[in-house]
């Protein structure tokens, strides 16, 4: 099952990725492995891919991922 979560943050890319890593480690209370300079996090429960590209617009996301997005 795949899910997509979009975040808006004032943190720079590295700080945001590190914060997400810390949250995942604290939440699962288990070893979390990181790949690709923290762009992929993996534990026994799930794998999380982190993409930090700028999003152009909500309309772009609706078309690109073919999904209804509430804002």
PyMOL commands that set and color helices and strands:
alter all, ss='L'
color gray80, all
select helices_A, chain A and resi 13-28+58-65
alter helices_A, ss='H'
color red, helices_A
select strands_A, chain A and resi 33-35+40-42+47-49
alter strands_A, ss='S'
color yellow, strands_A
deselect
rebuild
show_as cartoon
